[in-house]
Amino acid sequence: MSLELIPSQKFNAGFSTPWIVSLVTIVLMTLSAPWIATAAMRVLAVDSTTPLEWVPPSFPQRLDYERFSRDFESGDVIIATWPECVIDNPKIDQCAFALQSATTARTADGKPWFSSVATGSIALQRLTEPPLSLDRTVAIDRLTGVIIGPDKKTTCLIVGFTAAGLGDRMKAVSFVRSALIDIAGAPTKTLQMAGPVIDNVSVDLASTESLNTFALPAGAVILLLSWWSLRSLFHATMIFLVSLYCVGVSFALLYVCGDRMNPVLIVLPLLVLMLGVSGGIHLVNYLVDAYDPLRPAGTVRRAMVLGWLPCSLSAGTTAIGLASLVISELEPIRVFGFHAAAGVLAELVLLFLVVPGLFERWPIHAVIAQQKSLGSSLFAALVIRHNKLIVIASFFLMAITGLGVGGIRTSVRIDTLFSTNSPIMRAYRTLEETVAPLVPIEIIVRFSRDSDLRPIQRVDLIRAIETRLIASDAVSGVVSATTFLPDLPQSNGTRTTALKAIMARKLEQSMLGLTDIKYVREYDDAQFWRITARISALRDVDYGFFLDSVRTCVEPILTEYGGSSRGISAEFTGVMPLIHEIQRSLLRDLFSSFLSACLVILVVMMIVERGIITGLIAMIPNIFPMVLLFGILGWTQRPLDIGSVMTASIALGMAIDGTLHFLTFFRRTITAGKTAQEAILKAYGHCAAAMTQSAIVCGCGILVFSGSSFAPTSRFAWMLALLIAAALAGDLVILPAMLTGRLGRFFGVTSS
């Protein structure tokens, strides 16, 4: 279709109401733009949040972890190593002392960044010096798999962060890196740093880099493709600017609501932008169809009669899909859904206010707008001819892939956040190969105040748990208070009994030291003993299965020593149980948000299509993309991350867009007494080009972000692009195939 921009003769004489509305709206947008931009800029800096902060304060595993952090120590650490980081290198301890005592390692108000600094040599010294005085070889064996590597020499430096240090993490991490290089002599190229704090900083940098690197190219792609779609730079730019303004509105609302910019939100501006442009393309399509050079004054009225309902419903259902994310327990998903939905609704209002008046003033003249696209007609004829085969094949494909949905897995582990060859993943591999696995599970054994177990019996119990844990293939090492105590005699007899009595007295005297190393805590109502087991962050360990196996190991031992009847109980906490529950929450969110969106949109479709069965049929091509992609992911066992989980609800809202436009024209043609084939051709003639253009704009625009080094952003981009392509196939292949078959009778089709 050849399009050209021509001035309407109507406006040689004066103004019209749509034009005045557009002009006033543009003036108001221009006047408010500085405030919108200022508010938006205040939240653009990415504020990385840890998985702990994703869940609400009442989340049980978060409560457990926070209590553990208060009672013992936080898991917010940096773990560093390099080839010369060995237990006999004195520079390592010098660096540890410098970090611990540095007066400059503080916030502006004087709060220290670091809570503790540990090294393998410091731990070894504690074991080999009085009062324990272990043999060096025995001491090294105890620390192997925890803070000393399998070669019995390589170690690491562990820096614990305070809450103040986490707030200044960029500066604090830079300070640690400089100290390691300048004091410990770590080479820049071979220094490897990992741990939760490095994870957060890496997410900060990767997400910020993605936003800075890909936002402008993605915007340019959307603008150029809009120009190609509309054949009018003026109208493409107009729609682009209105959508861009609504991106600002979304971010300004983020600021007003006090929400934080997080790594998940870096795709929010692009998503809102492309959804606005997509809606604008459809709106212009209605205006082009309604335009009559001989009667330009009625263009807006005629277009609104045709398009106000499908355009409104399309934006509304898209907003519903996005808003369904607000039921998530996870803050980044909830915030994303709310502000994206707000942006889409703002676009609906502003596009209706701005575009029609400007179009009536400067319409796009369709030289052959009344003619059907030859390509669309041929494709429509092909679909009509093979409608039965298409329906059977589509339903069969959905059935096969749908069986895989039950195998969907979710993950927020570090290996799902970054590519295999990223610096942070190389650091994790190096640390786990040369020192020890990095993921801890904390077992807290509680002895109530009225428990009659003597200290030496408590040591026996803790050692029994250690022995069972270390037998697990997944566990590399275990450390507890008993690591810093001598071995107890195992044989029986008078001499052994006397030795145990002596050691029991020494143990009671050593309790203060055990408290100092943060592996025993004494409170008025109970005494807590901590056991830390470490497993790999990179091995494909099922955290849920592993936690169950740990409970299976621990609970029989507690029962053997009397269990609850003697005031003994255990709690399982640390990073691993928290991550496991967040992964389960992600999976719940995927289904709950998608089903919520499905139910609400289904009700809307039933009302619009005036029937329960018609509403259900209309949902089939929109469910098709999700069943197809997520079923394949389930079959292949590829885990979904926090970005991937959102795509189902978003894509559902977007897929309904094309369905509504197509069914609107199909219904109107059927109502006019035409056959199903004629109605399909009419709907293709009006909608196919706009739907295809919209899908290309959205798909190509979001695909720009697939190059991001931040894996959740990259996966979100390519998954959403695939879902958009599949949704287009559902609307232009599956839907017309169903309508020309037996299912068409529910839509008023009376003849073939």
N, C-alpha and C positions, 0 to 999 in steps of 0.2 A: 504494500500500500504506500503510495507516494504522498507524503505530507509536507505542507508548507505553512508557515505562519503568515497570516494576512490580517490587517486591521479591519475590524467590523465597521461597515458603513453607518451602523446605528449611532456610533459615538462621534460622528462628525457634527451631530446636532446637540449632544448633551450627555448626561450621565444616567445610569440605571441604578436601581436599588442594589442588585448583586455587586456592582462595581463599587458603590459607596461602602457596602459592608466589608468588601475586601480591603478597600483603602483604609478604613477606620481600624480594621484588625491589624493591618501591617503597621500602621502608626503606633498602635498600642504595643505591638510586639517589639518594635524598634525602641520605644521608650523604656520598656521593661528589660530589654536585653542586657544592659550593663549590670543591673541587679542580679539577673539570672546568671550571668557569666561570673560575677564575683562570688556568689554563693556556690556555684558549681566548682570553681577553682579551689575553693577551700577544702573540698573533699577528694580532690583528684589524686593526692598522694596515697599510694597503697598502704594500708595498715594491715600487715599480715597478722592473722590470728591463728593460734594453735588449735588443733582438734579439741583440746580441753575447753577452749573458749567458744567453740561452735555450738556446744550443747548448753541448755539452760542450767542455772545454778542448782536446780533441784534434781538434775540428772543423777541417779544413784551412783554410777561409777565415777562421776565427777566429784561427788561428795566424798567418796572413799579415797580418791586420789588426793584431794585437797587436804583431807585429814592426815593422810600419810605424809604429805609434804610438810605439814605443820609439826607432826610428831617426830619425823626423822629428817628428811631432806628432799628438796625438789629434784625432779629429774631433768631440769633445764640446765644442760651442761654442754661444754665443748670438749670433744675428745680429739687429741692431736698426736700424730706420730710422723716420723721421717726415718730414713735408713740408719742414721746415727743415734736414734733415740733408743738407747740400751741402758740397762740398769746400772752399769758402771760409769756412765757419763755424768760427771759432776755438774755440767752446765744445766742439766735438766732441773736439778733441785735448786740451783741458783735462780733459774727462771721462775720456778714455782714460788720461791720466797719473794722474788721481786713483784710478782703478780699479787700475792697475798698482802704485801705491805705497801704497795704503791699508793701514794697520797693523791696522785692524779687520776687514778682509776675510780672516779666518783662522778656523780651527777652534779649539776650546777648548784644544788642545795646541799651538797656534801654527803649524799648517801652512797655507800660503796656499791660497785658493780658486781663484785665477786663475793660469794659466800664461803667458798673453800677451793683449795687446789690440792690435787693428789697426783702422785706418780708411783710407778712400780718400785722405784728405789726407796721412797719414803715408807711405803707399806712393808717392803722387805726389811728395812731397818727396824721397824717396830717389832717384827716377828723374831729377829735374830738378837736383839738386845734384851737385857733384863727388863722386866722379870721373866719373860717367856723363854728367851735364849734358845730358840730353836736352831737346829742345824740348818745351814744356808740352803742345802739341797732340799730339805724337807719344806722349808719356808717357800722356796721358789715353786715347788710342786703345789703348795696350797694356793698360790696366786696365779698359777697357769690357767689360762682360759677365762680369767677375770680381768687382770691388769698386766699380765705378762704373757707373751706369745708362746707358741708351741716350740720355738727354738730355745726357750729358757733364757733368752737375753733381751729380746725386743720388748719394749714397754710403751707407755703412752703417758700423756699429761692430760689430766681431767680437771676442767675449770667449771665450778658450779656458779650459777648466776643468781643474783637476787632479783626481786621484782623490779627494783630500780635499774638494774643492769639490763633486764629485758626491755625496759622502756627506752634505753639508749643502746640497743643491741648493735646498731651499725657501728657506732663509735667504739663500743666495748669489744666487738669482734676484731676491729681494726687494731685496737690496742693489744689484744692477745697475739694477733699475727705478728705485729712489730716486735713484741717481746720475744716470741719464739725465734724470730730471725736474728734479732740484734743480740740477745742474751744467750739463748740456747744454741745459736749457730745453725738453726734449721735452714737448709737451702730452699729458696723460694719455689723452685720447680718441683721439688720432691716432698714439700710439706703437705701433709694431708690432714684436713680438719673435717669432722663430722659431728653428729649429735643433734638433739632437738633445736638448739639455738642456731646452729648452722643451717638446719632445715628451714627455719623461719626466715633467716636472712636470704637464703637462696631463693625461697618463694617470693620474698619481697623484690629481689633484683630481677628474677625471671619474669614476674608478672608486670613489673614496671617497664622492663625492656620490651615486652610484648606490646604493651599499650603504646609506648613511644615509637616502636619500630613499625607496627602494622596498622595502627589506626588511620593514619593519613593515606597510605596506599589503598586500604580497604574502602575508605570514603571516596577516593578518586575512582576506583573500579565501579562503585555504585553509581556515581554521577555520570561516568562515561556510558555505562550500560543503560542508564535511564535515558540519556540523550539518544542512544541508538534505538531504544524501544519507542520513544515518542517522536523521534525525528525532529525534535524541537529543543534547542539548547535553552531557550527562555523558560519553557514549561518544566523541563527537567531540573533546571536550577531553582525555579520557584518551589517545586515539590521538595527538592533536596534541602533548601534553606528552612522551610517550614518543619521538616523532619528533624533537622539539626537543632532548631530552636527547642523542639520537644525533648531532645536529648539533654539539653541544658535544663529544661524543666525537671526531668527525672533526677538529675544530680542536685539541683537546687532543693528539691523535695528531700533528697537524701540528707542534705545539710540541715534543713528545717526539722526533720524528724530525729536528728541526732544520731543517725546510723553511721557506721564506719564504712569507708571504702575498703573492700577486701579483694583478694586475688580473683575470686569468682566473678566479681562485678566488672572486670576489665572488658568483657564482651558485651556488657549492657549497652554502652553507647552505640556500638555497631548494630546490635539486635534491634534497638528502638529505631535507629536510622533506616535500616533496610525494611522494617515493617511499615514505616511511614511512607517510604518511596513505593513499596509494593501497593499499599492502599491508594496512593496518588495515581499510580499507573491505571488501576482499575477505574478510579473516578474520572480520569481524563478519557478513558475508553468510553464511558457512558456519555460524556460530553461530546466526543467526536461523533458518536452514533446519533446523538440528538441534534447536532448542528445542521442547520439549513441556511445556506447563504442568503436565501430570499427572506427568511424570517429569523434573523439572528437574535432578536430580542427575546424570543421564547426558548432559547437554548437551555438556560439554567432550569426553567420550570420543567421542560420535557425530560431533561437528564435526571432531575431529582425524582420525577415520577417513576422512571426506570430504575434508578440506582440507589436511592436513599436507603431502602430497606436492606438489600444485599450488602451494601458497603457498611452499614451500621452493624448488621449482624456479623459480618466478617470480622470487623474490629472488635466487636463485643465478645465473640467466641475466642478470638486470639487472646484477649484480655483475661477471659475465664481460664484458658489453659495456663497462662502465666500466673494468675492469681491463685490457682490451685496449689502452687508451690508454697504459699504462706502457711499451709498446715504442717510444713516440715518442722522437725525438732531442731534442725541445724540452722544457725543464724545466717550464714552466707546464702543458703538457698532461699530462706524466708525473705530476706531483704531483697534479693534479686527478683523474686516473683512479684513482690509488692510494687517496687519502683518501675519495673518493666511494664507491668499492667497499667500503671498510672501514665507512663509515657505513651503507650498505645492509645489510651482513651483521649489524652490531650491531642494526639495527632488526628484522631477522628474529628474532633470539634474544629480544630484549626484548619484542616484541609477543606472541610465543608464551608468554612467562613472565607477562606482566601482563594482557593482554586476556581470555583465557578465564576466569580465576578471577573477575575483576570482573564479567564478563558473567553467569557462573553465579550470582553474588550479586545482581546487579541486571540482569536480562535485559531486552532489548527485546522487548516482546510484539508479535508480528505478528498483528494482528486478522484479516487475510485473507492471511496469509503463504502459505497453501497454494494460493491462487488465482493463476492466471497473469495477468500484466499484459496487458490487452487490447491496448495499443499494441504490446508486444513480439510478441504472437501475430500481429497483423495484419502487422507488418513482416516477421516470419519467413515468413509465408505468401506475401508478395510476393516475397521472395528465392527461395523454393522454386519458385514458379510461373515465374520468369524466370531460373532458374539458368544455362541455357545461354547466354543473351544476356549475362548478367553476366560469366561466365567468358571468353567470346570478347572482350567489350569490354575487360575488365581486362588480358588478355594482349596485346591490340592496343595499348592505352595504354602498357603497360610496354615493349613493343617499340619504339614510336615515341620515347618519352622516353628509353629506354635508349641510343638512338643518340647522345644528347647528352652522355652521361657522359664520353665521350672529350674533350669540349671544356671540361671543368672547369679553371678557373684559380684560383690562390691568390695572396694578396698580404699583405704586412705593411707596405706603404707607408703614409705618413701619411694619405693620402686615404681609406684604408679603416678608419681608426681614429676619425675624427670626421665629423660631418655637414658638408655643404657650407657652411652658414651659421654654423658655430661660430667663435669668436674666433680660434683658431689657424689655421684654414683661410683666414680673411680676411687674417691676417698673412702667410701664405705667398703668397697671391695678390698682395698689395701689394708684398712684397719682390721677387717674381719679375717683376712688371710694371715696377717703378720702378728696381730695381738689377740683379739677375741671378738666374738659376736657382740653386738651392741644393744640388742633389745632386752630390757630387764623385765622379769615378772617378780613382784614382791609378795612374799608370803609373810603375813604378820600373825604370829602365834600369841594368843592372849591368855595370860594366867590371871584369873580373878584374885582379889585380895584374900579371899578365904580358901584359895587352892592350897592343898597340903603337900604339893610337890616341892621337894627341896631343890635348891639351885643345881646341885649335881645331877639330879634326875631330869631337870629341865634341859641341861646340857645334853644328856643322853637322848632326850626326845628330839632336840634340834638336830643332833648328829644323825639320828635315824632318818629324819626327813631328808637331810642332805644326801645321804647314801642312796636313798631311793631316787632322788632327783637326778643325781649325776649318772645314774644308770640309763637314763633316757638318751636316745640318740640325738635328740634335738638340743639337749642342754650341753653347753661347752664347759661351764664352770659354775660353781656355787660359792657364795661367800656369806658368812654370818658371824655372829659373835664368837662362835666356836673356832673360826679361822684364827682368832687371836688368843686362843687358849691351848694349853698342852693337851695331848691325847690322854684319855682316861684309861687306866688299866682295865683289860678285858677279862682276865682270868679271875678265878675265885680263890679264896684262902685268906688266912689271917693277915699275911703281909699285904695282900692286895686291898683288903678292907681298911687296913691302917693307912695305906697310901691314899685311898679314896677319901678317908676322913680328913687327912692333911690337905688334900687338894680342894675339898669342899670348903675348908676354912679359908684357903687362899682365894678361892673363887668368890666367896662373899666379900673379901677385901678388894677384889678386882672389879667389882660391879661399877664403880665410878669410872674406871677406864673404859669399860664396855659402853657406858653411856656416852663417853667422850667420842668414841668412834661411830656413834649414831647407829648402833645395831641393837641396843637395848634401851628401853624407855620405862621409867618408873613413874606411876601416877598414884593418886590416893586410892583409886578403886581397882587398879590392875597393873600388871607388869607386861610389857610387850617386847617380844623378841622378833627380830627381822631376819628373814632369809631372802637373799637375792640370787635368782638363777638367770643365766643369760642364754639367749638363743639368737639365731641369725636374723638380721633385718632383710636379707636377700634371698634366703632359701624359701621355697614355696611351702611354708608351714601354715597349716590351718589353725589359726589362733583359737577358734572355738573348740576344736578337737584337742588341741594341746592343753588348754585350760581344764577341760574335762579330765584329761589324763593326769594332770597335776593334782586335781582334787581326789582322784582315785588313789593316788600315791599317798597323799597326806592324811585323809580322813581315817583310814584304818589304823594308822599310827597313833592318832589322837585317841581313837577308841581304845587301843591297847593300853594307853596310859590313863584311862579313866574318862576321857572326853568331858562332856558337859557336867557329868556327875562330880567331877573333881575341879570344875571351873576352868576347863581348857577349851579353847575354840580357835578357829583360824579364819583369816580374811585374805582374799586374793586381790591384789591391787597392782598399781604401777601403770606404765604406759600401755602394756599389752591388753589387759582387760578393758581399758578405756577405748582403745582403738577397735577392739573386737565389737564392743557395743555400738560404737559410732558406725561401723560397717553394717551392723544389723539395722541400725536406724536408717542408714542410706537406703537399704533394700526396702524397708517399710515405706520410706518416703517415695521411692520409685512407684510402688504399686498404689499407695494411698492417694498421692497427688494425681496420678494418671487416672485412677478409677473415679476420683472426685470430679476431675475435669470431664471424663466420659459421661458421667451421670448428668451433670449440669448441662453439657452441650447436647446430650441425647434428649433431654426435656425440651431444650430450645428447638431442636430439629423436629421433634414431634409436634410442637406447636406450629412452627413455620410450615411444615409439610402436611399438617392437618391429619395426623394419624400416627398410631403407635408403630404399625408395621412400616410405614413409609419412613418414619424417623430412624428405625433400626436399619433399614436398607441403606439409607443415606449415610449411615455411620460406617458401613463396611469398607468403602474405599479409603476412609480416613484412619481406620484401625490397621489396614493393610501395611503401611510403612513401618509402624511400630512392631507388629507381630513379626514381620520379615526380618528387620535388623536386630531386634532384641532376641528373637529366636535364634538367629545365627550366632550371636554373641554368647547365648546360653549353651548352644551345642559346642562351640569352640572353647568354652570356659574362660573367655577373656573377661577380666574383672572390670567393673564400671567404677569410675571415680566420681568425685563430687560434681564435676562438670558434666559427665555423661548422663548422670541420673536425671538432670533437668531437661534433657532434650526431648523425652517422650511427651511430656505435657506441653512443652513449647510447640513441638511439631504438630501435635494434635490440633491445637488452636489455629496454627497456620494452614493445616490441610483443609480444615472446614471452609476456609476462605474460598478456594476454588470451587468446592462443592456447592456452596450457596449461590455463587454467580452462575454456575452451569445450570443448576436446577431452576433458578429463577426464569431463565429464558426457555428452558425446556417446558416448564409448566405453562408459561404464557402462550407458547406455540401450540401445545396440546389443547389448551382452553379455546384457542381460535379454531379448533376443528381439524388440525393437521395430524398426520400420522407420526408414529414414533421416529421413523427415519427422517422425516422432514424436520421434526423438532430437534433431533440430534444435530442435523446439519445447520440449523438456525443457531443452536447454542454454540456449536463449534465456530460458526462465522462470527459470532459476537465475542465469545470468551476465550477461545483457544489461544489466540495471539497474546492477549493480555495476561493470561495465566502462565503461558510459557515465558513471556518476558519477565513477569514478576518472579518466577522460579529461578530464572537465569540470574537476575539481579541479586536476589537473596542468596542463592547458592554460591555464586562466584564471589560475592562480597564477603560472606562468612568464611569461605575457603582460604582467603588471604591469611587468616589467623591460624590455619593448620600448620604453618611454618614455625609457630611459637615453640620455644624451648621448654615452656611450662606445659607439661603433658595434659593436664585437665583442660586447658584452653585449646590445645591442638585437637584433642579428642572431641571436645564439644563442637569444634568447627567442622571436622570432617563427618562426624555423625549427623549433625544437623543438615549439612549439605546433602548427604545421602538420603535422609528422611524427606527433605524437600523434593528431591528428584523422584523418590518413590511415591510421594503424595501426588505429584503431577501425573505420574503414570496411573495412579488410582483414579484421579478425576477425569482424565482424558482417555483412559482405556477401560478400566474395570467398570466405572459408573455408567458410561454410555452402553457398554456391552450388557449390563444388567437391565438397563432401561428399554433396550430393544428386544429383550427376551421376555420370559414369562413374568418376571418381577415388575415389568413396566406397567402391568394392569393396575397395580396399587397406586400409580401416579396418574391415573385417568386415561391411560392408553387403551383405545378401543379397537384399533386396527393396526396391522403391520405394514 
